[in-house]
Amino acid sequence: MGLTNFVLTVAGVSAVVLLLRSDVKQSAAIFRRNVKHIKNWLEEESSAASKAAEKVKPKELDSKVPPKEKD
């Protein structure tokens, strides 16, 4: 009886470990894929922003300081 309980326990623990290992591998693969997508999105956005910044002319600011009076 003790040997049977031990064998069943080892088999159960082994099955759980196998399931968790495959789940962790799958989750890691999905995480890596998501990181690649996010990295690509950020690169696209930064390149689009730099292109848009090149097209825009810098605005000249209106001076609100009154000119100095000469005495």
PDB file of N, H, CA, C and O in Angstrom:
ATOM      1  N   MET A   1       0.834  -1.196   0.000  1.00  0.00           N
ATOM      2  CA  MET A   1       0.000   0.000   0.000  1.00  0.00           C
ATOM      3  C   MET A   1       0.871   1.248   0.000  1.00  0.00           C
ATOM      4  O   MET A   1       0.589   2.203  -0.725  1.00  0.00           O
ATOM      5  N   GLY A   2       1.916   1.247   0.801  1.00  0.00           N
ATOM      6  H   GLY A   2       2.145   0.472   1.390  1.00  0.00           H
ATOM      7  CA  GLY A   2       2.807   2.402   0.871  1.00  0.00           C
ATOM      8  C   GLY A   2       3.524   2.627  -0.453  1.00  0.00           C
ATOM      9  O   GLY A   2       3.708   3.762  -0.891  1.00  0.00           O
ATOM     10  N   LEU A   3       3.927   1.526  -1.085  1.00  0.00           N
ATOM     11  H   LEU A   3       3.779   0.603  -0.730  1.00  0.00           H
ATOM     12  CA  LEU A   3       4.624   1.636  -2.363  1.00  0.00           C
ATOM     13  C   LEU A   3       3.682   2.183  -3.450  1.00  0.00           C
ATOM     14  O   LEU A   3       4.093   2.977  -4.296  1.00  0.00           O
ATOM     15  N   THR A   4       2.439   1.754  -3.413  1.00  0.00           N
ATOM     16  H   THR A   4       2.105   1.109  -2.726  1.00  0.00           H
ATOM     17  CA  THR A   4       1.453   2.226  -4.388  1.00  0.00           C
ATOM     18  C   THR A   4       1.220   3.724  -4.223  1.00  0.00           C
ATOM     19  O   THR A   4       1.161   4.458  -5.210  1.00  0.00           O
ATOM     20  N   ASN A   5       1.087   4.182  -2.970  1.00  0.00           N
ATOM     21  H   ASN A   5       1.134   3.586  -2.168  1.00  0.00           H
ATOM     22  CA  ASN A   5       0.908   5.611  -2.713  1.00  0.00           C
ATOM     23  C   ASN A   5       2.117   6.407  -3.208  1.00  0.00           C
ATOM     24  O   ASN A   5       1.963   7.486  -3.780  1.00  0.00           O
ATOM     25  N   PHE A   6       3.296   5.878  -2.989  1.00  0.00           N
ATOM     26  H   PHE A   6       3.421   5.001  -2.525  1.00  0.00           H
ATOM     27  CA  PHE A   6       4.512   6.559  -3.431  1.00  0.00           C
ATOM     28  C   PHE A   6       4.553   6.663  -4.958  1.00  0.00           C
ATOM     29  O   PHE A   6       4.863   7.720  -5.507  1.00  0.00           O
ATOM     30  N   VAL A   7       4.236   5.554  -5.638  1.00  0.00           N
ATOM     31  H   VAL A   7       3.984   4.695  -5.192  1.00  0.00           H
ATOM     32  CA  VAL A   7       4.263   5.544  -7.093  1.00  0.00           C
ATOM     33  C   VAL A   7       3.218   6.507  -7.651  1.00  0.00           C
ATOM     34  O   VAL A   7       3.502   7.240  -8.599  1.00  0.00           O
ATOM     35  N   LEU A   8       2.023   6.515  -7.082  1.00  0.00           N
ATOM     36  H   LEU A   8       1.793   5.919  -6.312  1.00  0.00           H
ATOM     37  CA  LEU A   8       0.983   7.434  -7.536  1.00  0.00           C
ATOM     38  C   LEU A   8       1.376   8.896  -7.288  1.00  0.00           C
ATOM     39  O   LEU A   8       1.108   9.765  -8.118  1.00  0.00           O
ATOM     40  N   THR A   9       2.003   9.156  -6.162  1.00  0.00           N
ATOM     41  H   THR A   9       2.221   8.450  -5.487  1.00  0.00           H
ATOM     42  CA  THR A   9       2.447  10.516  -5.848  1.00  0.00           C
ATOM     43  C   THR A   9       3.509  10.973  -6.839  1.00  0.00           C
ATOM     44  O   THR A   9       3.448  12.093  -7.344  1.00  0.00           O
ATOM     45  N   VAL A  10       4.475  10.115  -7.117  1.00  0.00           N
ATOM     46  H   VAL A  10       4.524   9.204  -6.706  1.00  0.00           H
ATOM     47  CA  VAL A  10       5.537  10.451  -8.069  1.00  0.00           C
ATOM     48  C   VAL A  10       4.942  10.681  -9.456  1.00  0.00           C
ATOM     49  O   VAL A  10       5.338  11.620 -10.148  1.00  0.00           O
ATOM     50  N   ALA A  11       4.001   9.840  -9.868  1.00  0.00           N
ATOM     51  H   ALA A  11       3.679   9.078  -9.307  1.00  0.00           H
ATOM     52  CA  ALA A  11       3.374   9.996 -11.183  1.00  0.00           C
ATOM     53  C   ALA A  11       2.584  11.303 -11.247  1.00  0.00           C
ATOM     54  O   ALA A  11       2.642  12.011 -12.253  1.00  0.00           O
ATOM     55  N   GLY A  12       1.859  11.623 -10.200  1.00  0.00           N
ATOM     56  H   GLY A  12       1.812  11.048  -9.383  1.00  0.00           H
ATOM     57  CA  GLY A  12       1.078  12.868 -10.166  1.00  0.00           C
ATOM     58  C   GLY A  12       1.970  14.097 -10.200  1.00  0.00           C
ATOM     59  O   GLY A  12       1.710  15.043 -10.943  1.00  0.00           O
ATOM     60  N   VAL A  13       3.019  14.079  -9.393  1.00  0.00           N
ATOM     61  H   VAL A  13       3.230  13.310  -8.789  1.00  0.00           H
ATOM     62  CA  VAL A  13       3.942  15.218  -9.375  1.00  0.00           C
ATOM     63  C   VAL A  13       4.636  15.364 -10.729  1.00  0.00           C
ATOM     64  O   VAL A  13       4.814  16.478 -11.220  1.00  0.00           O
ATOM     65  N   SER A  14       5.023  14.254 -11.324  1.00  0.00           N
ATOM     66  H   SER A  14       4.878  13.349 -10.925  1.00  0.00           H
ATOM     67  CA  SER A  14       5.673  14.297 -12.641  1.00  0.00           C
ATOM     68  C   SER A  14       4.729  14.878 -13.700  1.00  0.00           C
ATOM     69  O   SER A  14       5.148  15.683 -14.532  1.00  0.00           O
ATOM     70  N   ALA A  15       3.467  14.472 -13.669  1.00  0.00           N
ATOM     71  H   ALA A  15       3.126  13.818 -12.994  1.00  0.00           H
ATOM     72  CA  ALA A  15       2.498  14.995 -14.637  1.00  0.00           C
ATOM     73  C   ALA A  15       2.319  16.504 -14.462  1.00  0.00           C
ATOM     74  O   ALA A  15       2.253  17.243 -15.445  1.00  0.00           O
ATOM     75  N   VAL A  16       2.242  16.951 -13.227  1.00  0.00           N
ATOM     76  H   VAL A  16       2.295  16.351 -12.429  1.00  0.00           H
ATOM     77  CA  VAL A  16       2.087  18.384 -12.963  1.00  0.00           C
ATOM     78  C   VAL A  16       3.311  19.154 -13.446  1.00  0.00           C
ATOM     79  O   VAL A  16       3.185  20.219 -14.050  1.00  0.00           O
ATOM     80  N   VAL A  17       4.498  18.606 -13.176  1.00  0.00           N
ATOM     81  H   VAL A  17       4.600  17.741 -12.686  1.00  0.00           H
ATOM     82  CA  VAL A  17       5.727  19.266 -13.609  1.00  0.00           C
ATOM     83  C   VAL A  17       5.780  19.353 -15.131  1.00  0.00           C
ATOM     84  O   VAL A  17       6.165  20.389 -15.673  1.00  0.00           O
ATOM     85  N   LEU A  18       5.407  18.302 -15.818  1.00  0.00           N
ATOM     86  H   LEU A  18       5.094  17.460 -15.378  1.00  0.00           H
ATOM     87  CA  LEU A  18       5.411  18.332 -17.288  1.00  0.00           C
ATOM     88  C   LEU A  18       4.431  19.360 -17.832  1.00  0.00           C
ATOM     89  O   LEU A  18       4.740  20.087 -18.776  1.00  0.00           O
ATOM     90  N   LEU A  19       3.250  19.418 -17.230  1.00  0.00           N
ATOM     91  H   LEU A  19       2.999  18.827 -16.462  1.00  0.00           H
ATOM     92  CA  LEU A  19       2.257  20.394 -17.680  1.00  0.00           C
ATOM     93  C   LEU A  19       2.729  21.827 -17.429  1.00  0.00           C
ATOM     94  O   LEU A  19       2.564  22.700 -18.282  1.00  0.00           O
ATOM     95  N   LEU A  20       3.317  22.062 -16.255  1.00  0.00           N
ATOM     96  H   LEU A  20       3.451  21.353 -15.562  1.00  0.00           H
ATOM     97  CA  LEU A  20       3.787  23.402 -15.937  1.00  0.00           C
ATOM     98  C   LEU A  20       4.951  23.815 -16.820  1.00  0.00           C
ATOM     99  O   LEU A  20       5.045  24.976 -17.217  1.00  0.00           O
ATOM    100  N   ARG A  21       5.834  22.884 -17.130  1.00  0.00           N
ATOM    101  H   ARG A  21       5.758  21.940 -16.807  1.00  0.00           H
ATOM    102  CA  ARG A  21       6.980  23.208 -17.984  1.00  0.00           C
ATOM    103  C   ARG A  21       6.517  23.645 -19.373  1.00  0.00           C
ATOM    104  O   ARG A  21       7.008  24.635 -19.917  1.00  0.00           O
ATOM    105  N   SER A  22       5.582  22.908 -19.931  1.00  0.00           N
ATOM    106  H   SER A  22       5.183  22.104 -19.489  1.00  0.00           H
ATOM    107  CA  SER A  22       5.093  23.279 -21.259  1.00  0.00           C
ATOM    108  C   SER A  22       4.337  24.608 -21.201  1.00  0.00           C
ATOM    109  O   SER A  22       4.422  25.412 -22.129  1.00  0.00           O
ATOM    110  N   ASP A  23       3.603  24.836 -20.118  1.00  0.00           N
ATOM    111  H   ASP A  23       3.535  24.182 -19.364  1.00  0.00           H
ATOM    112  CA  ASP A  23       2.865  26.083 -19.958  1.00  0.00           C
ATOM    113  C   ASP A  23       3.827  27.265 -19.831  1.00  0.00           C
ATOM    114  O   ASP A  23       3.597  28.324 -20.415  1.00  0.00           O
ATOM    115  N   VAL A  24       4.900  27.080 -19.071  1.00  0.00           N
ATOM    116  H   VAL A  24       5.087  26.220 -18.597  1.00  0.00           H
ATOM    117  CA  VAL A  24       5.888  28.146 -18.902  1.00  0.00           C
ATOM    118  C   VAL A  24       6.586  28.431 -20.224  1.00  0.00           C
ATOM    119  O   VAL A  24       6.809  29.592 -20.565  1.00  0.00           O
ATOM    120  N   LYS A  25       6.930  27.401 -20.965  1.00  0.00           N
ATOM    121  H   LYS A  25       6.748  26.457 -20.688  1.00  0.00           H
ATOM    122  CA  LYS A  25       7.576  27.601 -22.268  1.00  0.00           C
ATOM    123  C   LYS A  25       6.660  28.354 -23.221  1.00  0.00           C
ATOM    124  O   LYS A  25       7.097  29.261 -23.930  1.00  0.00           O
ATOM    125  N   GLN A  26       5.394  27.973 -23.233  1.00  0.00           N
ATOM    126  H   GLN A  26       5.040  27.236 -22.657  1.00  0.00           H
ATOM    127  CA  GLN A  26       4.432  28.627 -24.113  1.00  0.00           C
ATOM    128  C   GLN A  26       4.241  30.092 -23.704  1.00  0.00           C
ATOM    129  O   GLN A  26       4.186  30.977 -24.558  1.00  0.00           O
ATOM    130  N   SER A  27       4.140  30.340 -22.402  1.00  0.00           N
ATOM    131  H   SER A  27       4.185  29.621 -21.708  1.00  0.00           H
ATOM    132  CA  SER A  27       3.971  31.715 -21.926  1.00  0.00           C
ATOM    133  C   SER A  27       5.200  32.553 -22.257  1.00  0.00           C
ATOM    134  O   SER A  27       5.067  33.715 -22.639  1.00  0.00           O
ATOM    135  N   ALA A  28       6.383  31.986 -22.119  1.00  0.00           N
ATOM    136  H   ALA A  28       6.491  31.041 -21.809  1.00  0.00           H
ATOM    137  CA  ALA A  28       7.609  32.715 -22.436  1.00  0.00           C
ATOM    138  C   ALA A  28       7.668  33.048 -23.920  1.00  0.00           C
ATOM    139  O   ALA A  28       8.098  34.140 -24.291  1.00  0.00           O
ATOM    140  N   ALA A  29       7.241  32.124 -24.771  1.00  0.00           N
ATOM    141  H   ALA A  29       6.891  31.237 -24.470  1.00  0.00           H
ATOM    142  CA  ALA A  29       7.241  32.376 -26.208  1.00  0.00           C
ATOM    143  C   ALA A  29       6.265  33.498 -26.555  1.00  0.00           C
ATOM    144  O   ALA A  29       6.580  34.360 -27.375  1.00  0.00           O
ATOM    145  N   ILE A  30       5.096  33.493 -25.944  1.00  0.00           N
ATOM    146  H   ILE A  30       4.840  32.793 -25.277  1.00  0.00           H
ATOM    147  CA  ILE A  30       4.101  34.542 -26.189  1.00  0.00           C
ATOM    148  C   ILE A  30       4.636  35.887 -25.698  1.00  0.00           C
ATOM    149  O   ILE A  30       4.464  36.909 -26.362  1.00  0.00           O
ATOM    150  N   PHE A  31       5.277  35.881 -24.544  1.00  0.00           N
ATOM    151  H   PHE A  31       5.417  35.051 -24.005  1.00  0.00           H
ATOM    152  CA  PHE A  31       5.845  37.120 -23.998  1.00  0.00           C
ATOM    153  C   PHE A  31       6.918  37.686 -24.923  1.00  0.00           C
ATOM    154  O   PHE A  31       6.945  38.890 -25.177  1.00  0.00           O
ATOM    155  N   ARG A  32       7.799  36.830 -25.426  1.00  0.00           N
ATOM    156  H   ARG A  32       7.778  35.852 -25.220  1.00  0.00           H
ATOM    157  CA  ARG A  32       8.847  37.294 -26.352  1.00  0.00           C
ATOM    158  C   ARG A  32       8.233  37.872 -27.627  1.00  0.00           C
ATOM    159  O   ARG A  32       8.695  38.894 -28.136  1.00  0.00           O
ATOM    160  N   ARG A  33       7.194  37.218 -28.139  1.00  0.00           N
ATOM    161  H   ARG A  33       6.819  36.388 -27.726  1.00  0.00           H
ATOM    162  CA  ARG A  33       6.529  37.714 -29.343  1.00  0.00           C
ATOM    163  C   ARG A  33       5.894  39.076 -29.082  1.00  0.00           C
ATOM    164  O   ARG A  33       5.979  39.970 -29.924  1.00  0.00           O
ATOM    165  N   ASN A  34       5.260  39.242 -27.927  1.00  0.00           N
ATOM    166  H   ASN A  34       5.190  38.516 -27.242  1.00  0.00           H
ATOM    167  CA  ASN A  34       4.642  40.522 -27.587  1.00  0.00           C
ATOM    168  C   ASN A  34       5.687  41.622 -27.445  1.00  0.00           C
ATOM    169  O   ASN A  34       5.458  42.756 -27.867  1.00  0.00           O
ATOM    170  N   VAL A  35       6.827  41.294 -26.858  1.00  0.00           N
ATOM    171  H   VAL A  35       7.013  40.373 -26.515  1.00  0.00           H
ATOM    172  CA  VAL A  35       7.894  42.286 -26.705  1.00  0.00           C
ATOM    173  C   VAL A  35       8.395  42.730 -28.070  1.00  0.00           C
ATOM    174  O   VAL A  35       8.666  43.913 -28.278  1.00  0.00           O
ATOM    175  N   LYS A  36       8.522  41.789 -29.006  1.00  0.00           N
ATOM    176  H   LYS A  36       8.302  40.828 -28.837  1.00  0.00           H
ATOM    177  CA  LYS A  36       8.956  42.151 -30.365  1.00  0.00           C
ATOM    178  C   LYS A  36       7.948  43.081 -31.025  1.00  0.00           C
ATOM    179  O   LYS A  36       8.336  44.052 -31.675  1.00  0.00           O
ATOM    180  N   HIS A  37       6.645  42.794 -30.865  1.00  0.00           N
ATOM    181  H   HIS A  37       6.330  42.006 -30.337  1.00  0.00           H
ATOM    182  CA  HIS A  37       5.612  43.648 -31.448  1.00  0.00           C
ATOM    183  C   HIS A  37       5.667  45.050 -30.857  1.00  0.00           C
ATOM    184  O   HIS A  37       5.594  46.038 -31.587  1.00  0.00           O
ATOM    185  N   ILE A  38       5.795  45.137 -29.543  1.00  0.00           N
ATOM    186  H   ILE A  38       5.854  44.334 -28.950  1.00  0.00           H
ATOM    187  CA  ILE A  38       5.832  46.441 -28.889  1.00  0.00           C
ATOM    188  C   ILE A  38       7.066  47.213 -29.330  1.00  0.00           C
ATOM    189  O   ILE A  38       6.994  48.419 -29.565  1.00  0.00           O
ATOM    190  N   LYS A  39       8.194  46.528 -29.441  1.00  0.00           N
ATOM    191  H   LYS A  39       8.253  45.549 -29.250  1.00  0.00           H
ATOM    192  CA  LYS A  39       9.425  47.189 -29.893  1.00  0.00           C
ATOM    193  C   LYS A  39       9.252  47.734 -31.310  1.00  0.00           C
ATOM    194  O   LYS A  39       9.667  48.857 -31.598  1.00  0.00           O
ATOM    195  N   ASN A  40       8.644  46.946 -32.191  1.00  0.00           N
ATOM    196  H   ASN A  40       8.307  46.034 -31.957  1.00  0.00           H
ATOM    197  CA  ASN A  40       8.399  47.412 -33.559  1.00  0.00           C
ATOM    198  C   ASN A  40       7.461  48.613 -33.582  1.00  0.00           C
ATOM    199  O   ASN A  40       7.687  49.562 -34.333  1.00  0.00           O
ATOM    200  N   TRP A  41       6.410  48.580 -32.763  1.00  0.00           N
ATOM    201  H   TRP A  41       6.226  47.810 -32.153  1.00  0.00           H
ATOM    202  CA  TRP A  41       5.477  49.702 -32.704  1.00  0.00           C
ATOM    203  C   TRP A  41       6.193  50.978 -32.260  1.00  0.00           C
ATOM    204  O   TRP A  41       5.996  52.045 -32.841  1.00  0.00           O
ATOM    205  N   LEU A  42       7.026  50.855 -31.224  1.00  0.00           N
ATOM    206  H   LEU A  42       7.186  49.988 -30.752  1.00  0.00           H
ATOM    207  CA  LEU A  42       7.744  52.025 -30.725  1.00  0.00           C
ATOM    208  C   LEU A  42       8.702  52.580 -31.776  1.00  0.00           C
ATOM    209  O   LEU A  42       8.821  53.795 -31.933  1.00  0.00           O
ATOM    210  N   GLU A  43       9.383  51.690 -32.494  1.00  0.00           N
ATOM    211  H   GLU A  43       9.286  50.703 -32.367  1.00  0.00           H
ATOM    212  CA  GLU A  43      10.291  52.147 -33.542  1.00  0.00           C
ATOM    213  C   GLU A  43       9.520  52.851 -34.662  1.00  0.00           C
ATOM    214  O   GLU A  43       9.968  53.878 -35.173  1.00  0.00           O
ATOM    215  N   GLU A  44       8.360  52.300 -35.044  1.00  0.00           N
ATOM    216  H   GLU A  44       7.996  51.466 -34.628  1.00  0.00           H
ATOM    217  CA  GLU A  44       7.547  52.934 -36.079  1.00  0.00           C
ATOM    218  C   GLU A  44       7.065  54.310 -35.635  1.00  0.00           C
ATOM    219  O   GLU A  44       7.096  55.268 -36.408  1.00  0.00           O
ATOM    220  N   GLU A  45       6.623  54.400 -34.396  1.00  0.00           N
ATOM    221  H   GLU A  45       6.597  53.622 -33.769  1.00  0.00           H
ATOM    222  CA  GLU A  45       6.120  55.671 -33.885  1.00  0.00           C
ATOM    223  C   GLU A  45       7.238  56.705 -33.801  1.00  0.00           C
ATOM    224  O   GLU A  45       7.027  57.870 -34.139  1.00  0.00           O
ATOM    225  N   SER A  46       8.415  56.298 -33.358  1.00  0.00           N
ATOM    226  H   SER A  46       8.587  55.352 -33.083  1.00  0.00           H
ATOM    227  CA  SER A  46       9.505  57.266 -33.244  1.00  0.00           C
ATOM    228  C   SER A  46       9.974  57.720 -34.618  1.00  0.00           C
ATOM    229  O   SER A  46      10.311  58.891 -34.794  1.00  0.00           O
ATOM    230  N   SER A  47      10.002  56.818 -35.597  1.00  0.00           N
ATOM    231  H   SER A  47       9.728  55.867 -35.455  1.00  0.00           H
ATOM    232  CA  SER A  47      10.407  57.237 -36.946  1.00  0.00           C
ATOM    233  C   SER A  47       9.349  58.144 -37.569  1.00  0.00           C
ATOM    234  O   SER A  47       9.686  59.107 -38.258  1.00  0.00           O
ATOM    235  N   ALA A  48       8.074  57.844 -37.333  1.00  0.00           N
ATOM    236  H   ALA A  48       7.800  57.062 -36.773  1.00  0.00           H
ATOM    237  CA  ALA A  48       6.997  58.702 -37.847  1.00  0.00           C
ATOM    238  C   ALA A  48       7.053  60.069 -37.183  1.00  0.00           C
ATOM    239  O   ALA A  48       6.825  61.085 -37.840  1.00  0.00           O
ATOM    240  N   ALA A  49       7.350  60.108 -35.902  1.00  0.00           N
ATOM    241  H   ALA A  49       7.536  59.282 -35.369  1.00  0.00           H
ATOM    242  CA  ALA A  49       7.425  61.388 -35.193  1.00  0.00           C
ATOM    243  C   ALA A  49       8.609  62.207 -35.690  1.00  0.00           C
ATOM    244  O   ALA A  49       8.493  63.424 -35.833  1.00  0.00           O
ATOM    245  N   SER A  50       9.735  61.573 -35.953  1.00  0.00           N
ATOM    246  H   SER A  50       9.829  60.585 -35.836  1.00  0.00           H
ATOM    247  CA  SER A  50      10.890  62.324 -36.442  1.00  0.00           C
ATOM    248  C   SER A  50      10.635  62.845 -37.854  1.00  0.00           C
ATOM    249  O   SER A  50      11.064  63.948 -38.193  1.00  0.00           O
ATOM    250  N   LYS A  51       9.944  62.064 -38.675  1.00  0.00           N
ATOM    251  H   LYS A  51       9.596  61.168 -38.399  1.00  0.00           H
ATOM    252  CA  LYS A  51       9.602  62.539 -40.022  1.00  0.00           C
ATOM    253  C   LYS A  51       8.637  63.720 -39.947  1.00  0.00           C
ATOM    254  O   LYS A  51       8.771  64.685 -40.700  1.00  0.00           O
ATOM    255  N   ALA A  52       7.677  63.642 -39.047  1.00  0.00           N
ATOM    256  H   ALA A  52       7.568  62.858 -38.435  1.00  0.00           H
ATOM    257  CA  ALA A  52       6.720  64.733 -38.892  1.00  0.00           C
ATOM    258  C   ALA A  52       7.415  65.975 -38.351  1.00  0.00           C
ATOM    259  O   ALA A  52       7.057  67.091 -38.727  1.00  0.00           O
ATOM    260  N   ALA A  53       8.389  65.807 -37.489  1.00  0.00           N
ATOM    261  H   ALA A  53       8.680  64.900 -37.184  1.00  0.00           H
ATOM    262  CA  ALA A  53       9.106  66.945 -36.926  1.00  0.00           C
ATOM    263  C   ALA A  53       9.959  67.619 -37.997  1.00  0.00           C
ATOM    264  O   ALA A  53      10.164  68.832 -37.951  1.00  0.00           O
ATOM    265  N   GLU A  54      10.451  66.853 -38.950  1.00  0.00           N
ATOM    266  H   GLU A  54      10.285  65.868 -38.988  1.00  0.00           H
ATOM    267  CA  GLU A  54      11.256  67.444 -40.031  1.00  0.00           C
ATOM    268  C   GLU A  54      10.391  68.306 -40.943  1.00  0.00           C
ATOM    269  O   GLU A  54      10.872  69.310 -41.469  1.00  0.00           O
ATOM    270  N   LYS A  55       9.139  67.942 -41.139  1.00  0.00           N
ATOM    271  H   LYS A  55       8.749  67.127 -40.712  1.00  0.00           H
ATOM    272  CA  LYS A  55       8.252  68.664 -42.047  1.00  0.00           C
ATOM    273  C   LYS A  55       7.747  69.970 -41.459  1.00  0.00           C
ATOM    274  O   LYS A  55       7.464  70.908 -42.204  1.00  0.00           O
ATOM    275  N   VAL A  56       7.630  70.050 -40.150  1.00  0.00           N
ATOM    276  H   VAL A  56       7.860  69.288 -39.545  1.00  0.00           H
ATOM    277  CA  VAL A  56       7.055  71.224 -39.493  1.00  0.00           C
ATOM    278  C   VAL A  56       8.103  72.327 -39.408  1.00  0.00           C
ATOM    279  O   VAL A  56       9.239  72.096 -38.994  1.00  0.00           O
ATOM    280  N   LYS A  57       7.694  73.540 -39.811  1.00  0.00           N
ATOM    281  H   LYS A  57       6.771  73.727 -40.147  1.00  0.00           H
ATOM    282  CA  LYS A  57       8.593  74.683 -39.688  1.00  0.00           C
ATOM    283  C   LYS A  57       8.579  75.168 -38.250  1.00  0.00           C
ATOM    284  O   LYS A  57       7.529  75.176 -37.607  1.00  0.00           O
ATOM    285  N   PRO A  58       9.716  75.565 -37.747  1.00  0.00           N
ATOM    286  CA  PRO A  58       9.707  76.119 -36.391  1.00  0.00           C
ATOM    287  C   PRO A  58       9.000  77.475 -36.387  1.00  0.00           C
ATOM    288  O   PRO A  58       9.208  78.293 -37.283  1.00  0.00           O
ATOM    289  N   LYS A  59       8.188  77.702 -35.402  1.00  0.00           N
ATOM    290  H   LYS A  59       8.019  77.038 -34.674  1.00  0.00           H
ATOM    291  CA  LYS A  59       7.444  78.954 -35.301  1.00  0.00           C
ATOM    292  C   LYS A  59       8.313  80.009 -34.625  1.00  0.00           C
ATOM    293  O   LYS A  59       9.073  79.722 -33.700  1.00  0.00           O
ATOM    294  N   GLU A  60       8.176  81.224 -35.110  1.00  0.00           N
ATOM    295  H   GLU A  60       7.559  81.458 -35.861  1.00  0.00           H
ATOM    296  CA  GLU A  60       8.872  82.318 -34.449  1.00  0.00           C
ATOM    297  C   GLU A  60       7.959  82.854 -33.358  1.00  0.00           C
ATOM    298  O   GLU A  60       6.771  83.093 -33.575  1.00  0.00           O
ATOM    299  N   LEU A  61       8.540  83.034 -32.191  1.00  0.00           N
ATOM    300  H   LEU A  61       9.505  82.840 -32.015  1.00  0.00           H
ATOM    301  CA  LEU A  61       7.759  83.505 -31.061  1.00  0.00           C
ATOM    302  C   LEU A  61       7.645  85.026 -31.115  1.00  0.00           C
ATOM    303  O   LEU A  61       8.611  85.727 -31.414  1.00  0.00           O
ATOM    304  N   ASP A  62       6.459  85.511 -30.823  1.00  0.00           N
ATOM    305  H   ASP A  62       5.675  84.941 -30.580  1.00  0.00           H
ATOM    306  CA  ASP A  62       6.267  86.956 -30.756  1.00  0.00           C
ATOM    307  C   ASP A  62       6.859  87.455 -29.450  1.00  0.00           C
ATOM    308  O   ASP A  62       6.600  86.908 -28.378  1.00  0.00           O
ATOM    309  N   SER A  63       7.647  88.491 -29.563  1.00  0.00           N
ATOM    310  H   SER A  63       7.857  88.936 -30.433  1.00  0.00           H
ATOM    311  CA  SER A  63       8.273  89.044 -28.375  1.00  0.00           C
ATOM    312  C   SER A  63       7.258  89.897 -27.630  1.00  0.00           C
ATOM    313  O   SER A  63       6.671  90.805 -28.220  1.00  0.00           O
ATOM    314  N   LYS A  64       7.044  89.638 -26.389  1.00  0.00           N
ATOM    315  H   LYS A  64       7.521  88.901 -25.910  1.00  0.00           H
ATOM    316  CA  LYS A  64       6.114  90.414 -25.576  1.00  0.00           C
ATOM    317  C   LYS A  64       6.835  91.413 -24.696  1.00  0.00           C
ATOM    318  O   LYS A  64       6.216  92.148 -23.926  1.00  0.00           O
ATOM    319  N   VAL A  65       8.149  91.429 -24.819  1.00  0.00           N
ATOM    320  H   VAL A  65       8.652  90.832 -25.444  1.00  0.00           H
ATOM    321  CA  VAL A  65       8.937  92.380 -24.041  1.00  0.00           C
ATOM    322  C   VAL A  65       8.993  93.685 -24.819  1.00  0.00           C
ATOM    323  O   VAL A  65       9.391  93.685 -25.984  1.00  0.00           O
ATOM    324  N   PRO A  66       8.603  94.795 -24.204  1.00  0.00           N
ATOM    325  CA  PRO A  66       8.647  96.081 -24.934  1.00  0.00           C
ATOM    326  C   PRO A  66      10.097  96.476 -25.200  1.00  0.00           C
ATOM    327  O   PRO A  66      10.980  96.190 -24.392  1.00  0.00           O
ATOM    328  N   PRO A  67      10.340  97.133 -26.331  1.00  0.00           N
ATOM    329  CA  PRO A  67      11.713  97.559 -26.620  1.00  0.00           C
ATOM    330  C   PRO A  67      12.196  98.579 -25.608  1.00  0.00           C
ATOM    331  O   PRO A  67      11.400  99.334 -25.050  1.00  0.00           O
ATOM    332  N   LYS A  68      13.497  98.604 -25.371  1.00  0.00           N
ATOM    333  H   LYS A  68      14.144  97.991 -25.824  1.00  0.00           H
ATOM    334  CA  LYS A  68      14.068  99.546 -24.403  1.00  0.00           C
ATOM    335  C   LYS A  68      14.021 100.948 -24.972  1.00  0.00           C
ATOM    336  O   LYS A  68      14.262 101.162 -26.160  1.00  0.00           O
ATOM    337  N   GLU A  69      13.710 101.895 -24.114  1.00  0.00           N
ATOM    338  H   GLU A  69      13.514 101.721 -23.149  1.00  0.00           H
ATOM    339  CA  GLU A  69      13.675 103.292 -24.521  1.00  0.00           C
ATOM    340  C   GLU A  69      15.042 103.894 -24.310  1.00  0.00           C
ATOM    341  O   GLU A  69      15.676 103.672 -23.278  1.00  0.00           O
ATOM    342  N   LYS A  70      15.505 104.666 -25.297  1.00  0.00           N
ATOM    343  H   LYS A  70      14.991 104.846 -26.136  1.00  0.00           H
ATOM    344  CA  LYS A  70      16.787 105.317 -25.159  1.00  0.00           C
ATOM    345  C   LYS A  70      16.575 106.693 -24.551  1.00  0.00           C
ATOM    346  O   LYS A  70      15.693 107.437 -24.979  1.00  0.00           O
ATOM    347  N   ASP A  71      17.369 107.025 -23.574  1.00  0.00           N
ATOM    348  H   ASP A  71      18.085 106.420 -23.227  1.00  0.00           H
ATOM    349  CA  ASP A  71      17.245 108.337 -22.926  1.00  0.00           C
ATOM    350  C   ASP A  71      18.159 109.330 -23.555  1.00  0.00           C
ATOM    351  O   ASP A  71      18.191 110.489 -23.140  1.00  0.00           O
TER     352      ASP A  71
END
